[in-house]
């Protein structure tokens, strides 16, 4: 909700996409960390 104009904004304006590869890389790295932590917890049992 854009309170200044009283309009409901359903989508933000599109960005130039320069940050997308960096964000994707960060998410992939976090996925690897989660996988590693999961493997370590299964060894504790």
PQR file with spaces between the fields and no chain letter, atoms N, CA, C, O and H, PARSE charges and radii, in Angstrom:
ATOM       1  N    UNK     1       0.848   -1.172    0.000 -0.4000 1.5000
ATOM       2  CA   UNK     1       0.000    0.000    0.000 -0.0000 2.0000
ATOM       3  C    UNK     1       0.895    1.236    0.000  0.5500 1.7000
ATOM       4  O    UNK     1       1.719    1.413    0.897 -0.5500 1.4000
ATOM       5  N    UNK     2       0.734    2.058   -0.972 -0.4000 1.5000
ATOM       6  CA   UNK     2       1.439    3.333   -1.017 -0.0000 2.0000
ATOM       7  C    UNK     2       0.564    4.337   -0.280  0.5500 1.7000
ATOM       8  O    UNK     2      -0.401    4.861   -0.836 -0.5500 1.4000
ATOM       9  H    UNK     2       0.065    1.914   -1.701  0.4000 1.0000
ATOM      10  N    UNK     3       0.909    4.598    0.972 -0.4000 1.5000
ATOM      11  CA   UNK     3       0.062    5.442    1.804 -0.0000 2.0000
ATOM      12  C    UNK     3       0.005    6.880    1.320  0.5500 1.7000
ATOM      13  O    UNK     3      -0.975    7.582    1.569 -0.5500 1.4000
ATOM      14  H    UNK     3       1.693    4.172    1.424  0.4000 1.0000
ATOM      15  N    UNK     4       1.042    7.322    0.636 -0.4000 1.5000
ATOM      16  CA   UNK     4       1.059    8.697    0.152 -0.0000 2.0000
ATOM      17  C    UNK     4       0.010    8.956   -0.914  0.5500 1.7000
ATOM      18  O    UNK     4      -0.600   10.025   -0.950 -0.5500 1.4000
ATOM      19  H    UNK     4       1.838    6.751    0.434  0.4000 1.0000
ATOM      20  N    UNK     5      -0.197    7.971   -1.783 -0.4000 1.5000
ATOM      21  CA   UNK     5      -1.170    8.170   -2.864 -0.0000 2.0000
ATOM      22  C    UNK     5      -2.434    7.344   -2.678  0.5500 1.7000
ATOM      23  O    UNK     5      -3.382    7.485   -3.451 -0.5500 1.4000
ATOM      24  H    UNK     5       0.298    7.103   -1.753  0.4000 1.0000
ATOM      25  N    UNK     6      -2.464    6.478   -1.659 -0.4000 1.5000
ATOM      26  CA   UNK     6      -3.642    5.657   -1.412 -0.0000 2.0000
ATOM      27  C    UNK     6      -3.849    4.577   -2.461  0.5500 1.7000
ATOM      28  O    UNK     6      -4.983    4.185   -2.737 -0.5500 1.4000
ATOM      29  H    UNK     6      -1.694    6.363   -1.031  0.4000 1.0000
ATOM      30  N    UNK     7      -2.753    4.093   -3.048 -0.4000 1.5000
ATOM      31  CA   UNK     7      -2.822    3.093   -4.113 -0.0000 2.0000
ATOM      32  C    UNK     7      -2.167    1.805   -3.628  0.5500 1.7000
ATOM      33  O    UNK     7      -1.128    1.841   -2.969 -0.5500 1.4000
ATOM      34  H    UNK     7      -1.832    4.411   -2.824  0.4000 1.0000
ATOM      35  N    UNK     8      -2.773    0.677   -3.953 -0.4000 1.5000
ATOM      36  CA   UNK     8      -2.193   -0.621   -3.646 -0.0000 2.0000
ATOM      37  C    UNK     8      -1.212   -0.985   -4.750  0.5500 1.7000
ATOM      38  O    UNK     8      -1.603   -1.107   -5.911 -0.5500 1.4000
ATOM      39  H    UNK     8      -3.617    0.649   -4.488  0.4000 1.0000
ATOM      40  N    UNK     9       0.064   -1.161   -4.399 -0.4000 1.5000
ATOM      41  CA   UNK     9       1.100   -1.508   -5.368 -0.0000 2.0000
ATOM      42  C    UNK     9       1.252   -3.025   -5.350  0.5500 1.7000
ATOM      43  O    UNK     9       1.654   -3.597   -4.338 -0.5500 1.4000
ATOM      44  H    UNK     9       0.382   -1.062   -3.456  0.4000 1.0000
ATOM      45  N    UNK    10       0.933   -3.675   -6.461 -0.4000 1.5000
ATOM      46  CA   UNK    10       1.018   -5.127   -6.529 -0.0000 2.0000
ATOM      47  C    UNK    10       2.412   -5.611   -6.890  0.5500 1.7000
ATOM      48  O    UNK    10       2.819   -6.690   -6.460 -0.5500 1.4000
ATOM      49  H    UNK    10       0.605   -3.211   -7.284  0.4000 1.0000
ATOM      50  N    UNK    11       3.139   -4.845   -7.660 -0.4000 1.5000
ATOM      51  CA   UNK    11       4.505   -5.205   -8.036 -0.0000 2.0000
ATOM      52  C    UNK    11       5.376   -3.970   -7.974  0.5500 1.7000
ATOM      53  O    UNK    11       4.969   -2.868   -8.340 -0.5500 1.4000
ATOM      54  H    UNK    11       2.808   -3.969   -8.009  0.4000 1.0000
ATOM      55  N    UNK    12       6.583   -4.191   -7.500 -0.4000 1.5000
ATOM      56  CA   UNK    12       7.561   -3.109   -7.497 -0.0000 2.0000
ATOM      57  C    UNK    12       8.030   -2.885   -8.935  0.5500 1.7000
ATOM      58  O    UNK    12       7.955   -3.800   -9.755 -0.5500 1.4000
ATOM      59  H    UNK    12       6.914   -5.087   -7.202  0.4000 1.0000
ATOM      60  N    UNK    13       8.507   -1.693   -9.250 -0.4000 1.5000
ATOM      61  CA   UNK    13       9.071   -1.465  -10.588 -0.0000 2.0000
ATOM      62  C    UNK    13      10.260   -2.397  -10.818  0.5500 1.7000
ATOM      63  O    UNK    13      11.002   -2.699   -9.883 -0.5500 1.4000
ATOM      64  H    UNK    13       8.569   -0.950   -8.584  0.4000 1.0000
ATOM      65  N    UNK    14      10.439   -2.846  -12.040 -0.4000 1.5000
ATOM      66  CA   UNK    14      11.526   -3.770  -12.339 -0.0000 2.0000
ATOM      67  C    UNK    14      12.873   -3.078  -12.183  0.5500 1.7000
ATOM      68  O    UNK    14      13.031   -1.902  -12.510 -0.5500 1.4000
ATOM      69  H    UNK    14       9.836   -2.601  -12.799  0.4000 1.0000
ATOM      70  N    UNK    15      13.833   -3.834  -11.677 -0.4000 1.5000
ATOM      71  CA   UNK    15      15.186   -3.299  -11.520 -0.0000 2.0000
ATOM      72  C    UNK    15      16.016   -3.696  -12.736  0.5500 1.7000
ATOM      73  O    UNK    15      15.538   -4.403  -13.622 -0.5500 1.4000
ATOM      74  H    UNK    15      13.704   -4.789  -11.412  0.4000 1.0000
ATOM      75  N    UNK    16      17.242   -3.241  -12.766 -0.4000 1.5000
ATOM      76  CA   UNK    16      18.102   -3.512  -13.913 -0.0000 2.0000
ATOM      77  C    UNK    16      18.654   -4.935  -13.908  0.5500 1.7000
ATOM      78  O    UNK    16      19.208   -5.376  -14.915 -0.5500 1.4000
ATOM      79  H    UNK    16      17.630   -2.666  -12.045  0.4000 1.0000
ATOM      80  N    UNK    17      18.516   -5.664  -12.800 -0.4000 1.5000
ATOM      81  CA   UNK    17      18.927   -7.060  -12.741 -0.0000 2.0000
ATOM      82  C    UNK    17      20.396   -7.285  -12.453  0.5500 1.7000
ATOM      83  O    UNK    17      20.863   -8.422  -12.509 -0.5500 1.4000
ATOM      84  H    UNK    17      18.066   -5.306  -11.982  0.4000 1.0000
ATOM      85  N    UNK    18      21.137   -6.236  -12.146 -0.4000 1.5000
ATOM      86  CA   UNK    18      22.566   -6.408  -11.889 -0.0000 2.0000
ATOM      87  C    UNK    18      22.826   -7.183  -10.599  0.5500 1.7000
ATOM      88  O    UNK    18      23.848   -7.860  -10.480 -0.5500 1.4000
ATOM      89  H    UNK    18      20.757   -5.311  -12.100  0.4000 1.0000
ATOM      90  N    UNK    19      21.922   -7.090   -9.646 -0.4000 1.5000
ATOM      91  CA   UNK    19      22.120   -7.769   -8.372 -0.0000 2.0000
ATOM      92  C    UNK    19      21.650   -9.218   -8.397  0.5500 1.7000
ATOM      93  O    UNK    19      21.963   -9.979   -7.482 -0.5500 1.4000
ATOM      94  H    UNK    19      21.093   -6.540   -9.743  0.4000 1.0000
ATOM      95  N    UNK    20      20.910   -9.611   -9.418 -0.4000 1.5000
ATOM      96  CA   UNK    20      20.354  -10.960   -9.475 -0.0000 2.0000
ATOM      97  C    UNK    20      21.428  -12.045   -9.421  0.5500 1.7000
ATOM      98  O    UNK    20      21.282  -12.977   -8.629 -0.5500 1.4000
ATOM      99  H    UNK    20      20.656   -8.992  -10.161  0.4000 1.0000
ATOM     100  N    UNK    21      22.502  -11.980  -10.219 -0.4000 1.5000
ATOM     101  CA   UNK    21      23.528  -13.031  -10.142 -0.0000 2.0000
ATOM     102  C    UNK    21      24.176  -13.116   -8.759  0.5500 1.7000
ATOM     103  O    UNK    21      24.486  -14.210   -8.288 -0.5500 1.4000
ATOM     104  H    UNK    21      22.621  -11.224  -10.862  0.4000 1.0000
ATOM     105  N    UNK    22      24.380  -11.982   -8.113 -0.4000 1.5000
ATOM     106  CA   UNK    22      24.970  -11.996   -6.777 -0.0000 2.0000
ATOM     107  C    UNK    22      24.020  -12.627   -5.765  0.5500 1.7000
ATOM     108  O    UNK    22      24.444  -13.398   -4.904 -0.5500 1.4000
ATOM     109  H    UNK    22      24.128  -11.093   -8.495  0.4000 1.0000
ATOM     110  N    UNK    23      22.750  -12.301   -5.870 -0.4000 1.5000
ATOM     111  CA   UNK    23      21.759  -12.882   -4.963 -0.0000 2.0000
ATOM     112  C    UNK    23      21.647  -14.381   -5.187  0.5500 1.7000
ATOM     113  O    UNK    23      21.552  -15.141   -4.224 -0.5500 1.4000
ATOM     114  H    UNK    23      22.406  -11.675   -6.569  0.4000 1.0000
ATOM     115  N    UNK    24      21.656  -14.812   -6.423 -0.4000 1.5000
ATOM     116  CA   UNK    24      21.574  -16.231   -6.738 -0.0000 2.0000
ATOM     117  C    UNK    24      22.789  -16.972   -6.193  0.5500 1.7000
ATOM     118  O    UNK    24      22.653  -18.073   -5.660 -0.5500 1.4000
ATOM     119  H    UNK    24      21.733  -14.194   -7.205  0.4000 1.0000
ATOM     120  N    UNK    25      23.949  -16.393   -6.319 -0.4000 1.5000
ATOM     121  CA   UNK    25      25.169  -16.995   -5.789 -0.0000 2.0000
ATOM     122  C    UNK    25      25.110  -17.115   -4.270  0.5500 1.7000
ATOM     123  O    UNK    25      25.520  -18.132   -3.711 -0.5500 1.4000
ATOM     124  H    UNK    25      24.059  -15.499   -6.753  0.4000 1.0000
ATOM     125  N    UNK    26      24.606  -16.090   -3.607 -0.4000 1.5000
ATOM     126  CA   UNK    26      24.489  -16.124   -2.149 -0.0000 2.0000
ATOM     127  C    UNK    26      23.521  -17.215   -1.707  0.5500 1.7000
ATOM     128  O    UNK    26      23.787  -17.922   -0.735 -0.5500 1.4000
ATOM     129  H    UNK    26      24.273  -15.264   -4.062  0.4000 1.0000
ATOM     130  N    UNK    27      22.405  -17.356   -2.410 -0.4000 1.5000
ATOM     131  CA   UNK    27      21.426  -18.387   -2.065 -0.0000 2.0000
ATOM     132  C    UNK    27      22.018  -19.774   -2.284  0.5500 1.7000
ATOM     133  O    UNK    27      21.793  -20.675   -1.476 -0.5500 1.4000
ATOM     134  H    UNK    27      22.190  -16.781   -3.199  0.4000 1.0000
ATOM     135  N    UNK    28      22.767  -19.955   -3.355 -0.4000 1.5000
ATOM     136  CA   UNK    28      23.399  -21.248   -3.606 -0.0000 2.0000
ATOM     137  C    UNK    28      24.426  -21.567   -2.525  0.5500 1.7000
ATOM     138  O    UNK    28      24.531  -22.716   -2.097 -0.5500 1.4000
ATOM     139  H    UNK    28      22.950  -19.223   -4.011  0.4000 1.0000
ATOM     140  N    UNK    29      25.176  -20.578   -2.081 -0.4000 1.5000
ATOM     141  CA   UNK    29      26.147  -20.786   -1.009 -0.0000 2.0000
ATOM     142  C    UNK    29      25.455  -21.173    0.286  0.5500 1.7000
ATOM     143  O    UNK    29      25.914  -22.063    1.001 -0.5500 1.4000
ATOM     144  H    UNK    29      25.090  -19.644   -2.429  0.4000 1.0000
ATOM     145  N    UNK    30      24.356  -20.506    0.585 -0.4000 1.5000
ATOM     146  CA   UNK    30      23.603  -20.843    1.794 -0.0000 2.0000
ATOM     147  C    UNK    30      23.047  -22.256    1.711  0.5500 1.7000
ATOM     148  O    UNK    30      23.002  -22.965    2.717 -0.5500 1.4000
ATOM     149  H    UNK    30      23.983  -19.783    0.004  0.4000 1.0000
ATOM     150  N    UNK    31      22.625  -22.669    0.528 -0.4000 1.5000
ATOM     151  CA   UNK    31      22.141  -24.036    0.343 -0.0000 2.0000
ATOM     152  C    UNK    31      23.231  -25.046    0.649  0.5500 1.7000
ATOM     153  O    UNK    31      22.964  -26.076    1.267 -0.5500 1.4000
ATOM     154  H    UNK    31      22.661  -22.093   -0.289  0.4000 1.0000
ATOM     155  N    UNK    32      24.450  -24.766    0.226 -0.4000 1.5000
ATOM     156  CA   UNK    32      25.580  -25.647    0.522 -0.0000 2.0000
ATOM     157  C    UNK    32      25.870  -25.712    2.009  0.5500 1.7000
ATOM     158  O    UNK    32      26.197  -26.778    2.531 -0.5500 1.4000
ATOM     159  H    UNK    32      24.667  -23.929   -0.276  0.4000 1.0000
ATOM     160  N    UNK    33      25.755  -24.599    2.687 -0.4000 1.5000
ATOM     161  CA   UNK    33      25.980  -24.562    4.133 -0.0000 2.0000
ATOM     162  C    UNK    33      24.919  -25.376    4.856  0.5500 1.7000
ATOM     163  O    UNK    33      25.236  -26.119    5.785 -0.5500 1.4000
ATOM     164  H    UNK    33      25.489  -23.733    2.263  0.4000 1.0000
ATOM     165  N    UNK    34      23.669  -25.245    4.442 -0.4000 1.5000
ATOM     166  CA   UNK    34      22.584  -26.013    5.060 -0.0000 2.0000
ATOM     167  C    UNK    34      22.812  -27.506    4.843  0.5500 1.7000
ATOM     168  O    UNK    34      22.618  -28.300    5.763 -0.5500 1.4000
ATOM     169  H    UNK    34      23.412  -24.641    3.688  0.4000 1.0000
ATOM     170  N    UNK    35      23.219  -27.892    3.644 -0.4000 1.5000
ATOM     171  CA   UNK    35      23.500  -29.304    3.369 -0.0000 2.0000
ATOM     172  C    UNK    35      24.621  -29.828    4.259  0.5500 1.7000
ATOM     173  O    UNK    35      24.526  -30.933    4.793 -0.5500 1.4000
ATOM     174  H    UNK    35      23.376  -27.247    2.897  0.4000 1.0000
ATOM     175  N    UNK    36      25.678  -29.042    4.420 -0.4000 1.5000
ATOM     176  CA   UNK    36      26.798  -29.452    5.253 -0.0000 2.0000
ATOM     177  C    UNK    36      26.367  -29.600    6.710  0.5500 1.7000
ATOM     178  O    UNK    36      26.743  -30.570    7.368 -0.5500 1.4000
ATOM     179  H    UNK    36      25.755  -28.144    3.987  0.4000 1.0000
ATOM     180  N    UNK    37      25.589  -28.658    7.216 -0.4000 1.5000
ATOM     181  CA   UNK    37      25.110  -28.745    8.594 -0.0000 2.0000
ATOM     182  C    UNK    37      24.198  -29.951    8.783  0.5500 1.7000
ATOM     183  O    UNK    37      24.242  -30.599    9.830 -0.5500 1.4000
ATOM     184  H    UNK    37      25.283  -27.870    6.681  0.4000 1.0000
ATOM     185  N    UNK    38      23.377  -30.260    7.794 -0.4000 1.5000
ATOM     186  CA   UNK    38      22.506  -31.428    7.875 -0.0000 2.0000
ATOM     187  C    UNK    38      23.335  -32.702    7.961  0.5500 1.7000
ATOM     188  O    UNK    38      23.021  -33.591    8.752 -0.5500 1.4000
ATOM     189  H    UNK    38      23.341  -29.734    6.944  0.4000 1.0000
ATOM     190  N    UNK    39      24.384  -32.799    7.161 -0.4000 1.5000
ATOM     191  CA   UNK    39      25.252  -33.974    7.198 -0.0000 2.0000
ATOM     192  C    UNK    39      25.914  -34.116    8.562  0.5500 1.7000
ATOM     193  O    UNK    39      26.042  -35.229    9.073 -0.5500 1.4000
ATOM     194  H    UNK    39      24.638  -32.077    6.519  0.4000 1.0000
ATOM     195  N    UNK    40      26.332  -33.015    9.152 -0.4000 1.5000
ATOM     196  CA   UNK    40      26.962  -33.070   10.471 -0.0000 2.0000
ATOM     197  C    UNK    40      25.976  -33.512   11.540  0.5500 1.7000
ATOM     198  O    UNK    40      26.349  -34.252   12.450 -0.5500 1.4000
ATOM     199  H    UNK    40      26.227  -32.111    8.737  0.4000 1.0000
ATOM     200  N    UNK    41      24.728  -33.076   11.449 -0.4000 1.5000
ATOM     201  CA   UNK    41      23.744  -33.468   12.462 -0.0000 2.0000
ATOM     202  C    UNK    41      23.381  -34.940   12.340  0.5500 1.7000
ATOM     203  O    UNK    41      23.085  -35.582   13.347 -0.5500 1.4000
ATOM     204  H    UNK    41      24.424  -32.475   10.710  0.4000 1.0000
ATOM     205  N    UNK    42      23.398  -35.489   11.130 -0.4000 1.5000
ATOM     206  CA   UNK    42      23.092  -36.914   10.989 -0.0000 2.0000
ATOM     207  C    UNK    42      24.210  -37.769   11.563  0.5500 1.7000
ATOM     208  O    UNK    42      23.960  -38.900   11.981 -0.5500 1.4000
ATOM     209  H    UNK    42      23.639  -34.967   10.312  0.4000 1.0000
ATOM     210  N    UNK    43      25.430  -37.263   11.595 -0.4000 1.5000
ATOM     211  CA   UNK    43      26.548  -38.001   12.190 -0.0000 2.0000
ATOM     212  C    UNK    43      26.475  -38.001   13.711  0.5500 1.7000
ATOM     213  O    UNK    43      27.061  -38.874   14.352 -0.5500 1.4000
ATOM     214  H    UNK    43      25.633  -36.344   11.255  0.4000 1.0000
ATOM     215  N    UNK    44      25.767  -37.038   14.304 -0.4000 1.5000
ATOM     216  CA   UNK    44      25.663  -36.950   15.760 -0.0000 2.0000
ATOM     217  C    UNK    44      24.748  -38.015   16.338  0.5500 1.7000
ATOM     218  O    UNK    44      24.851  -38.342   17.520 -0.5500 1.4000
ATOM     219  H    UNK    44      25.292  -36.329   13.783  0.4000 1.0000
ATOM     220  N    UNK    45      23.863  -38.556   15.530 -0.4000 1.5000
ATOM     221  CA   UNK    45      22.884  -39.530   16.034 -0.0000 2.0000
ATOM     222  C    UNK    45      23.503  -40.846   16.362  0.5500 1.7000
ATOM     223  O    UNK    45      22.807  -41.765   16.796 -0.5500 1.4000
ATOM     224  H    UNK    45      23.780  -38.291   14.570  0.4000 1.0000
